[in-house]
Amino acid sequence: MQAPLISESRKVDAKARGYETTHFQYLDVCIGSEQQNRLFILLPSKKKSCAFLFETGSLSFSQIYENAHPHDYVKLRVSKFKIKATFNLKPFLKTNGIQDAFTPTAEFSGITDEKLQIDAFGHKLRTT
């Protein structure tokens, strides 16, 4: 099955750095409103997987980072995808010590004078 691609080329901040081998392409780019964060992208070459790269020792982040060199122009193509997920956080919270909130004796007096208890606690994720 052929997945639709998102393709974009743009001039980037001089802090972008890249490195390429026969097994993968690597790119790191500063992101954020003040470019205070760095995004690391590792794309295995065709017919390779990240698992293969880890198993064969092809990935040593410190070596990749040291070998990366500055780029002022980047062309990136990745498959277009959508992810939807729902997570029930109640078991996680209970395992990590938040027990009383899920019982009839829960204490929420800082929020309301009503008797409250949490029945469900979740998180939904959607990215396009």
C-alpha positions in Angstrom: 0.0 0.0 0.0 1.4 3.4 -1.0 0.9 6.1 1.8 0.4 9.7 0.8 3.5 11.8 1.5 4.0 15.2 3.0 6.9 16.9 1.3 8.3 20.3 2.2 11.5 22.2 1.4 12.6 25.3 3.2 15.5 27.4 4.2 16.2 26.7 7.8 18.1 28.2 10.7 21.9 27.6 10.5 21.6 25.4 13.6 20.0 22.6 11.6 22.4 19.7 11.2 22.3 16.5 9.2 24.1 13.2 8.7 23.6 10.3 6.3 24.8 6.7 6.0 23.7 3.8 3.9 21.4 2.7 6.8 19.7 6.0 7.8 19.4 9.7 7.5 19.6 12.0 10.6 18.5 15.6 11.0 18.3 17.8 14.1 16.5 21.1 13.9 15.9 23.9 16.5 12.1 24.4 17.1 9.9 26.5 19.3 9.1 30.2 19.3 12.6 31.0 20.5 14.1 27.9 18.9 15.1 26.7 22.4 14.2 23.1 21.7 15.9 20.6 19.4 13.9 18.0 17.3 15.9 14.9 16.4 14.7 12.9 13.4 16.1 9.5 12.4 14.8 7.9 9.2 15.9 4.4 8.4 16.7 3.7 4.8 14.4 1.5 2.7 14.1 -2.1 4.0 15.7 -1.2 7.3 14.0 -0.6 10.6 14.9 1.2 13.8 15.1 -2.3 15.5 17.7 -3.4 12.9 19.7 -0.3 13.5 19.7 -0.9 17.2 20.5 -4.6 16.9 23.4 -4.1 14.6 24.9 -1.3 16.6 24.5 1.1 13.7 23.2 3.7 16.1 25.5 5.5 18.5 23.8 8.8 19.2 27.0 10.5 20.3 28.8 9.5 17.1 25.8 10.5 14.9 25.6 13.9 16.7 29.3 14.5 16.4 29.3 13.6 12.7 26.3 15.8 11.8 27.1 18.9 9.9 25.2 22.2 9.5 22.6 22.5 6.7 20.9 25.7 5.6 18.4 24.0 3.4 16.3 20.9 4.3 14.0 18.7 2.1 12.0 16.3 4.2 9.4 13.8 3.0 7.4 11.6 5.4 4.3 9.5 5.2 1.1 11.4 6.0 -0.7 9.7 8.9 -3.3 10.2 11.6 -3.2 8.8 15.1 -6.1 8.5 17.4 -5.8 7.0 20.9 -7.6 6.9 24.1 -5.9 6.1 27.4 -7.6 5.1 30.6 -5.4 6.7 33.3 -7.2 5.4 36.3 -5.1 2.2 36.7 -1.9 4.2 36.2 -2.9 6.8 38.8 -3.9 4.1 41.3 -0.6 2.2 40.8 1.3 5.5 41.5 -0.4 6.2 44.8 -3.6 8.2 43.9 -6.1 6.0 45.5 -8.5 8.1 47.6 -9.7 10.2 44.7 -11.6 7.1 43.4 -13.4 6.3 46.6 -16.6 7.8 48.2 -14.4 9.2 51.0 -12.4 11.4 48.5 -11.5 14.8 49.9 -12.1 17.7 47.4 -13.0 20.4 49.8 -10.5 22.8 48.2 -12.6 22.6 45.0 -16.2 22.3 46.3 -18.3 21.6 49.3 -20.1 18.8 47.4 -19.2 15.2 47.9 -17.2 14.2 44.8 -15.4 11.1 43.7 -13.7 10.4 40.4 -15.2 7.5 38.4 -13.0 7.7 35.3 -9.9 9.6 34.3 -8.6 9.5 30.8 -6.7 11.2 28.0 -7.5 11.4 24.3 -4.8 12.0 21.7 -5.4 13.0 18.1 -2.7 14.1 15.7 -2.9 14.6 11.9 
